[in-house]
Amino acid sequence: MNHKRQKNTAADILALADQHQVAYTETETDVWARAITRLAGDDVDLDEIELLLIALQRAGCLSRPEALKLQINYLREAKL
């Protein structure tokens, strides 16, 4: 496994967002989903990188499987 490559996942996501001039903007649906999640007893708190993945997917820069793969790599990297 190439650990150096894996540690660049956050930087890759930031660069991709910059390249496509994409930023996360909260929608009414996001507010609703967060409220429902909280009411269900879950507290999901996405960070800047994870929100950028959502924005990149919404902008059509990433497919759902591509975004999930990047998120998995990013979360794995956070554990190292």
PyMOL Python script that loads the backbone (N, CA, C, O; Angstrom):
from pymol import cmd

cmd.read_pdbstr("""\
ATOM      1  N   MET A   1       0.855  -1.177   0.000  1.00  0.00           N
ATOM      2  CA  MET A   1       0.000   0.000   0.000  1.00  0.00           C
ATOM      3  C   MET A   1       0.897   1.234   0.000  1.00  0.00           C
ATOM      4  O   MET A   1       1.877   1.295   0.742  1.00  0.00           O
ATOM      5  N   ASN A   2       0.566   2.195  -0.816  1.00  0.00           N
ATOM      6  CA  ASN A   2       1.348   3.415  -0.916  1.00  0.00           C
ATOM      7  C   ASN A   2       0.803   4.441   0.068  1.00  0.00           C
ATOM      8  O   ASN A   2      -0.149   5.159  -0.238  1.00  0.00           O
ATOM      9  N   HIS A   3       1.414   4.510   1.263  1.00  0.00           N
ATOM     10  CA  HIS A   3       0.917   5.397   2.315  1.00  0.00           C
ATOM     11  C   HIS A   3       1.062   6.863   1.937  1.00  0.00           C
ATOM     12  O   HIS A   3       0.223   7.685   2.307  1.00  0.00           O
ATOM     13  N   LYS A   4       2.123   7.200   1.200  1.00  0.00           N
ATOM     14  CA  LYS A   4       2.299   8.594   0.804  1.00  0.00           C
ATOM     15  C   LYS A   4       1.135   9.046  -0.064  1.00  0.00           C
ATOM     16  O   LYS A   4       0.606  10.142   0.123  1.00  0.00           O
ATOM     17  N   ARG A   5       0.743   8.224  -0.992  1.00  0.00           N
ATOM     18  CA  ARG A   5      -0.386   8.558  -1.870  1.00  0.00           C
ATOM     19  C   ARG A   5      -1.663   8.696  -1.053  1.00  0.00           C
ATOM     20  O   ARG A   5      -2.441   9.627  -1.260  1.00  0.00           O
ATOM     21  N   GLN A   6      -1.875   7.780  -0.135  1.00  0.00           N
ATOM     22  CA  GLN A   6      -3.083   7.788   0.668  1.00  0.00           C
ATOM     23  C   GLN A   6      -3.167   9.064   1.509  1.00  0.00           C
ATOM     24  O   GLN A   6      -4.260   9.594   1.709  1.00  0.00           O
ATOM     25  N   LYS A   7      -2.059   9.551   1.990  1.00  0.00           N
ATOM     26  CA  LYS A   7      -2.054  10.738   2.841  1.00  0.00           C
ATOM     27  C   LYS A   7      -2.352  12.005   2.062  1.00  0.00           C
ATOM     28  O   LYS A   7      -2.517  13.067   2.663  1.00  0.00           O
ATOM     29  N   ASN A   8      -2.424  11.924   0.754  1.00  0.00           N
ATOM     30  CA  ASN A   8      -2.714  13.092  -0.071  1.00  0.00           C
ATOM     31  C   ASN A   8      -4.182  13.195  -0.465  1.00  0.00           C
ATOM     32  O   ASN A   8      -4.547  14.058  -1.263  1.00  0.00           O
ATOM     33  N   THR A   9      -5.013  12.342   0.073  1.00  0.00           N
ATOM     34  CA  THR A   9      -6.418  12.341  -0.319  1.00  0.00           C
ATOM     35  C   THR A   9      -7.086  13.687  -0.056  1.00  0.00           C
ATOM     36  O   THR A   9      -7.779  14.205  -0.932  1.00  0.00           O
ATOM     37  N   ALA A  10      -6.897  14.260   1.117  1.00  0.00           N
ATOM     38  CA  ALA A  10      -7.504  15.562   1.426  1.00  0.00           C
ATOM     39  C   ALA A  10      -6.993  16.624   0.468  1.00  0.00           C
ATOM     40  O   ALA A  10      -7.772  17.437  -0.029  1.00  0.00           O
ATOM     41  N   ALA A  11      -5.695  16.625   0.205  1.00  0.00           N
ATOM     42  CA  ALA A  11      -5.115  17.602  -0.720  1.00  0.00           C
ATOM     43  C   ALA A  11      -5.672  17.410  -2.129  1.00  0.00           C
ATOM     44  O   ALA A  11      -5.924  18.386  -2.837  1.00  0.00           O
ATOM     45  N   ASP A  12      -5.864  16.160  -2.533  1.00  0.00           N
ATOM     46  CA  ASP A  12      -6.434  15.879  -3.856  1.00  0.00           C
ATOM     47  C   ASP A  12      -7.861  16.413  -3.965  1.00  0.00           C
ATOM     48  O   ASP A  12      -8.245  16.973  -4.991  1.00  0.00           O
ATOM     49  N   ILE A  13      -8.636  16.237  -2.911  1.00  0.00           N
ATOM     50  CA  ILE A  13     -10.028  16.714  -2.908  1.00  0.00           C
ATOM     51  C   ILE A  13     -10.059  18.241  -2.960  1.00  0.00           C
ATOM     52  O   ILE A  13     -10.847  18.825  -3.704  1.00  0.00           O
ATOM     53  N   LEU A  14      -9.206  18.878  -2.171  1.00  0.00           N
ATOM     54  CA  LEU A  14      -9.124  20.345  -2.198  1.00  0.00           C
ATOM     55  C   LEU A  14      -8.709  20.847  -3.574  1.00  0.00           C
ATOM     56  O   LEU A  14      -9.265  21.826  -4.071  1.00  0.00           O
ATOM     57  N   ALA A  15      -7.738  20.183  -4.193  1.00  0.00           N
ATOM     58  CA  ALA A  15      -7.272  20.586  -5.521  1.00  0.00           C
ATOM     59  C   ALA A  15      -8.361  20.395  -6.570  1.00  0.00           C
ATOM     60  O   ALA A  15      -8.524  21.234  -7.456  1.00  0.00           O
ATOM     61  N   LEU A  16      -9.094  19.313  -6.475  1.00  0.00           N
ATOM     62  CA  LEU A  16     -10.178  19.051  -7.423  1.00  0.00           C
ATOM     63  C   LEU A  16     -11.264  20.120  -7.300  1.00  0.00           C
ATOM     64  O   LEU A  16     -11.770  20.615  -8.308  1.00  0.00           O
ATOM     65  N   ALA A  17     -11.614  20.468  -6.081  1.00  0.00           N
ATOM     66  CA  ALA A  17     -12.610  21.521  -5.870  1.00  0.00           C
ATOM     67  C   ALA A  17     -12.118  22.854  -6.419  1.00  0.00           C
ATOM     68  O   ALA A  17     -12.879  23.599  -7.037  1.00  0.00           O
ATOM     69  N   ASP A  18     -10.841  23.149  -6.189  1.00  0.00           N
ATOM     70  CA  ASP A  18     -10.259  24.393  -6.702  1.00  0.00           C
ATOM     71  C   ASP A  18     -10.234  24.393  -8.230  1.00  0.00           C
ATOM     72  O   ASP A  18     -10.568  25.394  -8.863  1.00  0.00           O
ATOM     73  N   GLN A  19      -9.840  23.276  -8.807  1.00  0.00           N
ATOM     74  CA  GLN A  19      -9.772  23.141 -10.267  1.00  0.00           C
ATOM     75  C   GLN A  19     -11.127  23.399 -10.912  1.00  0.00           C
ATOM     76  O   GLN A  19     -11.209  24.041 -11.959  1.00  0.00           O
ATOM     77  N   HIS A  20     -12.179  22.902 -10.292  1.00  0.00           N
ATOM     78  CA  HIS A  20     -13.529  23.045 -10.842  1.00  0.00           C
ATOM     79  C   HIS A  20     -14.280  24.239 -10.252  1.00  0.00           C
ATOM     80  O   HIS A  20     -15.447  24.466 -10.569  1.00  0.00           O
ATOM     81  N   GLN A  21     -13.600  24.996  -9.395  1.00  0.00           N
ATOM     82  CA  GLN A  21     -14.191  26.161  -8.728  1.00  0.00           C
ATOM     83  C   GLN A  21     -15.503  25.797  -8.041  1.00  0.00           C
ATOM     84  O   GLN A  21     -16.536  26.440  -8.229  1.00  0.00           O
ATOM     85  N   VAL A  22     -15.417  24.744  -7.242  1.00  0.00           N
ATOM     86  CA  VAL A  22     -16.583  24.220  -6.535  1.00  0.00           C
ATOM     87  C   VAL A  22     -16.409  24.462  -5.036  1.00  0.00           C
ATOM     88  O   VAL A  22     -15.338  24.236  -4.472  1.00  0.00           O
ATOM     89  N   ALA A  23     -17.471  24.917  -4.418  1.00  0.00           N
ATOM     90  CA  ALA A  23     -17.498  25.098  -2.963  1.00  0.00           C
ATOM     91  C   ALA A  23     -18.823  24.545  -2.462  1.00  0.00           C
ATOM     92  O   ALA A  23     -19.820  24.525  -3.184  1.00  0.00           O
ATOM     93  N   TYR A  24     -18.815  24.106  -1.233  1.00  0.00           N
ATOM     94  CA  TYR A  24     -20.046  23.586  -0.647  1.00  0.00           C
ATOM     95  C   TYR A  24     -20.956  24.739  -0.250  1.00  0.00           C
ATOM     96  O   TYR A  24     -20.527  25.700   0.388  1.00  0.00           O
ATOM     97  N   THR A  25     -22.204  24.626  -0.635  1.00  0.00           N
ATOM     98  CA  THR A  25     -23.240  25.568  -0.224  1.00  0.00           C
ATOM     99  C   THR A  25     -24.378  24.749   0.358  1.00  0.00           C
ATOM    100  O   THR A  25     -24.933  23.873  -0.306  1.00  0.00           O
ATOM    101  N   GLU A  26     -24.716  25.041   1.593  1.00  0.00           N
ATOM    102  CA  GLU A  26     -25.775  24.297   2.267  1.00  0.00           C
ATOM    103  C   GLU A  26     -27.123  24.581   1.613  1.00  0.00           C
ATOM    104  O   GLU A  26     -27.452  25.727   1.307  1.00  0.00           O
ATOM    105  N   THR A  27     -27.896  23.518   1.405  1.00  0.00           N
ATOM    106  CA  THR A  27     -29.231  23.645   0.830  1.00  0.00           C
ATOM    107  C   THR A  27     -30.277  23.431   1.916  1.00  0.00           C
ATOM    108  O   THR A  27     -29.958  22.989   3.020  1.00  0.00           O
ATOM    109  N   GLU A  28     -31.512  23.743   1.598  1.00  0.00           N
ATOM    110  CA  GLU A  28     -32.608  23.488   2.542  1.00  0.00           C
ATOM    111  C   GLU A  28     -32.724  21.995   2.836  1.00  0.00           C
ATOM    112  O   GLU A  28     -33.050  21.597   3.954  1.00  0.00           O
ATOM    113  N   THR A  29     -32.453  21.182   1.828  1.00  0.00           N
ATOM    114  CA  THR A  29     -32.494  19.734   2.018  1.00  0.00           C
ATOM    115  C   THR A  29     -31.414  19.290   3.003  1.00  0.00           C
ATOM    116  O   THR A  29     -31.642  18.382   3.802  1.00  0.00           O
ATOM    117  N   ASP A  30     -30.248  19.920   2.953  1.00  0.00           N
ATOM    118  CA  ASP A  30     -29.178  19.596   3.902  1.00  0.00           C
ATOM    119  C   ASP A  30     -29.605  19.908   5.334  1.00  0.00           C
ATOM    120  O   ASP A  30     -29.372  19.116   6.247  1.00  0.00           O
ATOM    121  N   VAL A  31     -30.229  21.062   5.518  1.00  0.00           N
ATOM    122  CA  VAL A  31     -30.698  21.463   6.845  1.00  0.00           C
ATOM    123  C   VAL A  31     -31.738  20.461   7.342  1.00  0.00           C
ATOM    124  O   VAL A  31     -31.692  20.029   8.494  1.00  0.00           O
ATOM    125  N   TRP A  32     -32.670  20.097   6.473  1.00  0.00           N
ATOM    126  CA  TRP A  32     -33.723  19.131   6.821  1.00  0.00           C
ATOM    127  C   TRP A  32     -33.114  17.773   7.181  1.00  0.00           C
ATOM    128  O   TRP A  32     -33.484  17.174   8.191  1.00  0.00           O
ATOM    129  N   ALA A  33     -32.182  17.291   6.356  1.00  0.00           N
ATOM    130  CA  ALA A  33     -31.572  15.979   6.598  1.00  0.00           C
ATOM    131  C   ALA A  33     -30.800  15.968   7.917  1.00  0.00           C
ATOM    132  O   ALA A  33     -30.847  14.982   8.652  1.00  0.00           O
ATOM    133  N   ARG A  34     -30.100  17.043   8.218  1.00  0.00           N
ATOM    134  CA  ARG A  34     -29.358  17.127   9.472  1.00  0.00           C
ATOM    135  C   ARG A  34     -30.311  17.105  10.664  1.00  0.00           C
ATOM    136  O   ARG A  34     -30.030  16.472  11.681  1.00  0.00           O
ATOM    137  N   ALA A  35     -31.442  17.802  10.531  1.00  0.00           N
ATOM    138  CA  ALA A  35     -32.437  17.824  11.619  1.00  0.00           C
ATOM    139  C   ALA A  35     -33.038  16.434  11.827  1.00  0.00           C
ATOM    140  O   ALA A  35     -33.186  15.986  12.964  1.00  0.00           O
ATOM    141  N   ILE A  36     -33.378  15.762  10.752  1.00  0.00           N
ATOM    142  CA  ILE A  36     -33.959  14.412  10.850  1.00  0.00           C
ATOM    143  C   ILE A  36     -32.940  13.453  11.472  1.00  0.00           C
ATOM    144  O   ILE A  36     -33.285  12.637  12.327  1.00  0.00           O
ATOM    145  N   THR A  37     -31.695  13.560  11.036  1.00  0.00           N
ATOM    146  CA  THR A  37     -30.642  12.706  11.579  1.00  0.00           C
ATOM    147  C   THR A  37     -30.472  12.941  13.078  1.00  0.00           C
ATOM    148  O   THR A  37     -30.333  11.992  13.849  1.00  0.00           O
ATOM    149  N   ARG A  38     -30.484  14.202  13.481  1.00  0.00           N
ATOM    150  CA  ARG A  38     -30.337  14.541  14.896  1.00  0.00           C
ATOM    151  C   ARG A  38     -31.526  14.015  15.704  1.00  0.00           C
ATOM    152  O   ARG A  38     -31.351  13.485  16.801  1.00  0.00           O
ATOM    153  N   LEU A  39     -32.738  14.163  15.154  1.00  0.00           N
ATOM    154  CA  LEU A  39     -33.927  13.671  15.837  1.00  0.00           C
ATOM    155  C   LEU A  39     -33.918  12.146  15.979  1.00  0.00           C
ATOM    156  O   LEU A  39     -34.499  11.596  16.915  1.00  0.00           O
ATOM    157  N   ALA A  40     -33.260  11.485  15.050  1.00  0.00           N
ATOM    158  CA  ALA A  40     -33.155  10.024  15.095  1.00  0.00           C
ATOM    159  C   ALA A  40     -32.097   9.568  16.099  1.00  0.00           C
ATOM    160  O   ALA A  40     -31.898   8.370  16.305  1.00  0.00           O
ATOM    161  N   GLY A  41     -31.424  10.533  16.717  1.00  0.00           N
ATOM    162  CA  GLY A  41     -30.427  10.188  17.718  1.00  0.00           C
ATOM    163  C   GLY A  41     -29.025  10.062  17.176  1.00  0.00           C
ATOM    164  O   GLY A  41     -28.106   9.695  17.908  1.00  0.00           O
ATOM    165  N   ASP A  42     -28.848  10.360  15.907  1.00  0.00           N
ATOM    166  CA  ASP A  42     -27.521  10.318  15.301  1.00  0.00           C
ATOM    167  C   ASP A  42     -27.025  11.753  15.154  1.00  0.00           C
ATOM    168  O   ASP A  42     -27.798  12.672  14.885  1.00  0.00           O
ATOM    169  N   ASP A  43     -25.744  11.917  15.335  1.00  0.00           N
ATOM    170  CA  ASP A  43     -25.174  13.246  15.153  1.00  0.00           C
ATOM    171  C   ASP A  43     -24.019  13.125  14.170  1.00  0.00           C
ATOM    172  O   ASP A  43     -22.883  12.849  14.556  1.00  0.00           O
ATOM    173  N   VAL A  44     -24.322  13.331  12.908  1.00  0.00           N
ATOM    174  CA  VAL A  44     -23.324  13.232  11.857  1.00  0.00           C
ATOM    175  C   VAL A  44     -22.784  14.635  11.610  1.00  0.00           C
ATOM    176  O   VAL A  44     -23.533  15.550  11.266  1.00  0.00           O
ATOM    177  N   ASP A  45     -21.498  14.789  11.787  1.00  0.00           N
ATOM    178  CA  ASP A  45     -20.869  16.087  11.611  1.00  0.00           C
ATOM    179  C   ASP A  45     -19.783  15.955  10.550  1.00  0.00           C
ATOM    180  O   ASP A  45     -18.678  15.495  10.836  1.00  0.00           O
ATOM    181  N   LEU A  46     -20.105  16.362   9.328  1.00  0.00           N
ATOM    182  CA  LEU A  46     -19.149  16.273   8.233  1.00  0.00           C
ATOM    183  C   LEU A  46     -18.178  17.441   8.298  1.00  0.00           C
ATOM    184  O   LEU A  46     -18.560  18.563   8.630  1.00  0.00           O
ATOM    185  N   ASP A  47     -16.927  17.167   7.979  1.00  0.00           N
ATOM    186  CA  ASP A  47     -15.938  18.243   7.977  1.00  0.00           C
ATOM    187  C   ASP A  47     -15.857  18.888   6.588  1.00  0.00           C
ATOM    188  O   ASP A  47     -16.582  18.507   5.669  1.00  0.00           O
ATOM    189  N   GLU A  48     -14.968  19.863   6.459  1.00  0.00           N
ATOM    190  CA  GLU A  48     -14.836  20.628   5.214  1.00  0.00           C
ATOM    191  C   GLU A  48     -14.566  19.731   4.011  1.00  0.00           C
ATOM    192  O   GLU A  48     -15.131  19.951   2.939  1.00  0.00           O
ATOM    193  N   ILE A  49     -13.721  18.736   4.172  1.00  0.00           N
ATOM    194  CA  ILE A  49     -13.359  17.842   3.069  1.00  0.00           C
ATOM    195  C   ILE A  49     -14.564  17.015   2.634  1.00  0.00           C
ATOM    196  O   ILE A  49     -14.820  16.876   1.438  1.00  0.00           O
ATOM    197  N   GLU A  50     -15.296  16.473   3.583  1.00  0.00           N
ATOM    198  CA  GLU A  50     -16.474  15.666   3.259  1.00  0.00           C
ATOM    199  C   GLU A  50     -17.562  16.521   2.607  1.00  0.00           C
ATOM    200  O   GLU A  50     -18.264  16.050   1.712  1.00  0.00           O
ATOM    201  N   LEU A  51     -17.705  17.759   3.041  1.00  0.00           N
ATOM    202  CA  LEU A  51     -18.673  18.655   2.413  1.00  0.00           C
ATOM    203  C   LEU A  51     -18.254  18.998   0.981  1.00  0.00           C
ATOM    204  O   LEU A  51     -19.101  19.147   0.100  1.00  0.00           O
ATOM    205  N   LEU A  52     -16.945  19.121   0.755  1.00  0.00           N
ATOM    206  CA  LEU A  52     -16.472  19.357  -0.612  1.00  0.00           C
ATOM    207  C   LEU A  52     -16.775  18.168  -1.516  1.00  0.00           C
ATOM    208  O   LEU A  52     -17.078  18.347  -2.695  1.00  0.00           O
ATOM    209  N   LEU A  53     -16.696  16.969  -0.977  1.00  0.00           N
ATOM    210  CA  LEU A  53     -17.051  15.787  -1.774  1.00  0.00           C
ATOM    211  C   LEU A  53     -18.513  15.847  -2.206  1.00  0.00           C
ATOM    212  O   LEU A  53     -18.845  15.498  -3.339  1.00  0.00           O
ATOM    213  N   ILE A  54     -19.377  16.286  -1.309  1.00  0.00           N
ATOM    214  CA  ILE A  54     -20.794  16.450  -1.653  1.00  0.00           C
ATOM    215  C   ILE A  54     -20.937  17.490  -2.756  1.00  0.00           C
ATOM    216  O   ILE A  54     -21.663  17.275  -3.727  1.00  0.00           O
ATOM    217  N   ALA A  55     -20.249  18.612  -2.608  1.00  0.00           N
ATOM    218  CA  ALA A  55     -20.325  19.677  -3.604  1.00  0.00           C
ATOM    219  C   ALA A  55     -19.797  19.215  -4.960  1.00  0.00           C
ATOM    220  O   ALA A  55     -20.380  19.536  -5.995  1.00  0.00           O
ATOM    221  N   LEU A  56     -18.705  18.468  -4.956  1.00  0.00           N
ATOM    222  CA  LEU A  56     -18.144  17.964  -6.213  1.00  0.00           C
ATOM    223  C   LEU A  56     -19.096  16.991  -6.901  1.00  0.00           C
ATOM    224  O   LEU A  56     -19.217  16.981  -8.126  1.00  0.00           O
ATOM    225  N   GLN A  57     -19.758  16.189  -6.105  1.00  0.00           N
ATOM    226  CA  GLN A  57     -20.733  15.263  -6.686  1.00  0.00           C
ATOM    227  C   GLN A  57     -21.927  16.031  -7.246  1.00  0.00           C
ATOM    228  O   GLN A  57     -22.383  15.746  -8.353  1.00  0.00           O
ATOM    229  N   ARG A  58     -22.429  16.988  -6.501  1.00  0.00           N
ATOM    230  CA  ARG A  58     -23.567  17.785  -6.962  1.00  0.00           C
ATOM    231  C   ARG A  58     -23.245  18.538  -8.248  1.00  0.00           C
ATOM    232  O   ARG A  58     -24.110  18.722  -9.105  1.00  0.00           O
ATOM    233  N   ALA A  59     -21.990  18.971  -8.372  1.00  0.00           N
ATOM    234  CA  ALA A  59     -21.567  19.732  -9.556  1.00  0.00           C
ATOM    235  C   ALA A  59     -21.295  18.823 -10.757  1.00  0.00           C
ATOM    236  O   ALA A  59     -21.023  19.305 -11.856  1.00  0.00           O
ATOM    237  N   GLY A  60     -21.370  17.510 -10.541  1.00  0.00           N
ATOM    238  CA  GLY A  60     -21.145  16.572 -11.634  1.00  0.00           C
ATOM    239  C   GLY A  60     -19.676  16.280 -11.894  1.00  0.00           C
ATOM    240  O   GLY A  60     -19.329  15.693 -12.919  1.00  0.00           O
ATOM    241  N   CYS A  61     -18.812  16.686 -10.970  1.00  0.00           N
ATOM    242  CA  CYS A  61     -17.375  16.446 -11.117  1.00  0.00           C
ATOM    243  C   CYS A  61     -16.977  15.045 -10.668  1.00  0.00           C
ATOM    244  O   CYS A  61     -15.947  14.521 -11.090  1.00  0.00           O
ATOM    245  N   LEU A  62     -17.787  14.448  -9.821  1.00  0.00           N
ATOM    246  CA  LEU A  62     -17.555  13.095  -9.321  1.00  0.00           C
ATOM    247  C   LEU A  62     -18.857  12.306  -9.367  1.00  0.00           C
ATOM    248  O   LEU A  62     -19.936  12.840  -9.109  1.00  0.00           O
ATOM    249  N   SER A  63     -18.733  11.032  -9.701  1.00  0.00           N
ATOM    250  CA  SER A  63     -19.889  10.149  -9.580  1.00  0.00           C
ATOM    251  C   SER A  63     -20.030   9.752  -8.115  1.00  0.00           C
ATOM    252  O   SER A  63     -19.112   9.977  -7.326  1.00  0.00           O
ATOM    253  N   ARG A  64     -21.142   9.177  -7.747  1.00  0.00           N
ATOM    254  CA  ARG A  64     -21.340   8.715  -6.370  1.00  0.00           C
ATOM    255  C   ARG A  64     -20.267   7.700  -5.976  1.00  0.00           C
ATOM    256  O   ARG A  64     -19.689   7.821  -4.896  1.00  0.00           O
ATOM    257  N   PRO A  65     -19.981   6.692  -6.826  1.00  0.00           N
ATOM    258  CA  PRO A  65     -18.929   5.732  -6.460  1.00  0.00           C
ATOM    259  C   PRO A  65     -17.549   6.395  -6.309  1.00  0.00           C
ATOM    260  O   PRO A  65     -16.780   6.016  -5.425  1.00  0.00           O
ATOM    261  N   GLU A  66     -17.231   7.370  -7.154  1.00  0.00           N
ATOM    262  CA  GLU A  66     -15.950   8.068  -7.038  1.00  0.00           C
ATOM    263  C   GLU A  66     -15.870   8.848  -5.726  1.00  0.00           C
ATOM    264  O   GLU A  66     -14.846   8.824  -5.042  1.00  0.00           O
ATOM    265  N   ALA A  67     -16.957   9.540  -5.380  1.00  0.00           N
ATOM    266  CA  ALA A  67     -16.992  10.312  -4.137  1.00  0.00           C
ATOM    267  C   ALA A  67     -16.859   9.390  -2.929  1.00  0.00           C
ATOM    268  O   ALA A  67     -16.140   9.706  -1.981  1.00  0.00           O
ATOM    269  N   LEU A  68     -17.545   8.260  -2.959  1.00  0.00           N
ATOM    270  CA  LEU A  68     -17.461   7.307  -1.849  1.00  0.00           C
ATOM    271  C   LEU A  68     -16.051   6.747  -1.693  1.00  0.00           C
ATOM    272  O   LEU A  68     -15.557   6.600  -0.575  1.00  0.00           O
ATOM    273  N   LYS A  69     -15.408   6.437  -2.805  1.00  0.00           N
ATOM    274  CA  LYS A  69     -14.047   5.919  -2.755  1.00  0.00           C
ATOM    275  C   LYS A  69     -13.109   6.951  -2.128  1.00  0.00           C
ATOM    276  O   LYS A  69     -12.272   6.614  -1.290  1.00  0.00           O
ATOM    277  N   LEU A  70     -13.257   8.209  -2.542  1.00  0.00           N
ATOM    278  CA  LEU A  70     -12.421   9.258  -1.967  1.00  0.00           C
ATOM    279  C   LEU A  70     -12.707   9.451  -0.479  1.00  0.00           C
ATOM    280  O   LEU A  70     -11.789   9.663   0.314  1.00  0.00           O
ATOM    281  N   GLN A  71     -13.979   9.376  -0.106  1.00  0.00           N
ATOM    282  CA  GLN A  71     -14.324   9.539   1.305  1.00  0.00           C
ATOM    283  C   GLN A  71     -13.744   8.398   2.141  1.00  0.00           C
ATOM    284  O   GLN A  71     -13.223   8.627   3.233  1.00  0.00           O
ATOM    285  N   ILE A  72     -13.834   7.193   1.638  1.00  0.00           N
ATOM    286  CA  ILE A  72     -13.260   6.044   2.347  1.00  0.00           C
ATOM    287  C   ILE A  72     -11.760   6.232   2.522  1.00  0.00           C
ATOM    288  O   ILE A  72     -11.228   6.016   3.611  1.00  0.00           O
ATOM    289  N   ASN A  73     -11.077   6.633   1.453  1.00  0.00           N
ATOM    290  CA  ASN A  73      -9.635   6.866   1.553  1.00  0.00           C
ATOM    291  C   ASN A  73      -9.327   7.976   2.547  1.00  0.00           C
ATOM    292  O   ASN A  73      -8.387   7.868   3.335  1.00  0.00           O
ATOM    293  N   TYR A  74     -10.110   9.032   2.508  1.00  0.00           N
ATOM    294  CA  TYR A  74      -9.913  10.158   3.418  1.00  0.00           C
ATOM    295  C   TYR A  74     -10.094   9.723   4.878  1.00  0.00           C
ATOM    296  O   TYR A  74      -9.289  10.077   5.738  1.00  0.00           O
ATOM    297  N   LEU A  75     -11.148   8.961   5.148  1.00  0.00           N
ATOM    298  CA  LEU A  75     -11.398   8.498   6.515  1.00  0.00           C
ATOM    299  C   LEU A  75     -10.334   7.521   6.985  1.00  0.00           C
ATOM    300  O   LEU A  75      -9.931   7.552   8.148  1.00  0.00           O
ATOM    301  N   ARG A  76      -9.880   6.661   6.097  1.00  0.00           N
ATOM    302  CA  ARG A  76      -8.784   5.745   6.450  1.00  0.00           C
ATOM    303  C   ARG A  76      -7.521   6.538   6.789  1.00  0.00           C
ATOM    304  O   ARG A  76      -6.816   6.233   7.751  1.00  0.00           O
ATOM    305  N   GLU A  77      -7.258   7.548   5.988  1.00  0.00           N
ATOM    306  CA  GLU A  77      -6.085   8.394   6.199  1.00  0.00           C
ATOM    307  C   GLU A  77      -6.156   9.081   7.565  1.00  0.00           C
ATOM    308  O   GLU A  77      -5.133   9.243   8.231  1.00  0.00           O
ATOM    309  N   ALA A  78      -7.332   9.476   7.973  1.00  0.00           N
ATOM    310  CA  ALA A  78      -7.501  10.164   9.256  1.00  0.00           C
ATOM    311  C   ALA A  78      -7.161   9.244  10.429  1.00  0.00           C
ATOM    312  O   ALA A  78      -6.793   9.720  11.503  1.00  0.00           O
ATOM    313  N   LYS A  79      -7.282   7.938  10.232  1.00  0.00           N
ATOM    314  CA  LYS A  79      -6.985   6.982  11.295  1.00  0.00           C
ATOM    315  C   LYS A  79      -5.504   6.681  11.419  1.00  0.00           C
ATOM    316  O   LYS A  79      -5.066   6.144  12.437  1.00  0.00           O
ATOM    317  N   LEU A  80      -4.721   7.020  10.395  1.00  0.00           N
ATOM    318  CA  LEU A  80      -3.276   6.701  10.418  1.00  0.00           C
ATOM    319  C   LEU A  80      -2.507   7.624  11.328  1.00  0.00           C
ATOM    320  O   LEU A  80      -1.290   7.490  11.459  1.00  0.00           O
TER     321      LEU A  80
END
""", "prot")
cmd.dss("prot")
cmd.show_as("cartoon", "prot")
cmd.util.cbc("prot")
cmd.orient("prot")
